[in-house]
Amino acid sequence: MNKAELRKYIRRLKVQNQATAAADSERIMRVLASDDYFVRAKTVLLYHSLPDEVSTHDFIEYWCQKKQVLLPVVVGDNLELRHYQGADELMVGAYGIAEPTGSLFTDYDQIEFVAVPGMAFDLHGNRLGRGKGYYDRLLPNLTNAYKVGICFPYQIVDEVPTEATDIPMDKVIKIE
């Protein structure tokens, strides 16, 4: 399957699996919270989920009291990182994503852990995004961060088509 076909296939599965999304999200985020790399990290980059992604909203709200939480903001063709201070500081930005208005964060070497969304992942850590390349441009800057793919079980496939510029995840959260 090429990238376009795989995205179309995953979109169909997302519609078919809406009924279990909330329960699966809770289980996935519990696994993430117990990950050794996450537990040790002081500065983490998370993402504010879209309705069809693993829900991160409650997770972010809880952990922003215990860690320095960063969230991405779409600026042109790139992701800019901002401090997350609370839900009252979110504004709807590009693609309908709630984005933080906190201070700009540019010390990428300080980021120890990053949770990355995707349309699909394989067990080798390869990731298929939505097709705009935002994370493909950001991830090469996060050389010290442990990168974890976050997705629903049906989004883990045998093989994700890759290119030389793709950055694999160190781990993909997998629940049964």
Buried (B, 14 or more C-beta within 10 A) or exposed (E): BEBEEBBEBBEEEBEEBEEEBEEBBBBBBEBBEEBEBBEEBEBBBBBBBBEBBBBBBEBBEEBBEEBBBBBBBBBEEEBBBBBBBEEEBBEEBEEEBBBBBBEEBEEBEEBBBBBBBBBBBBEEBBBBBBEEEBBBEBBEEBEEBBBBBBBBBBBBBEEBBBEEEBBBBBBBBEEE
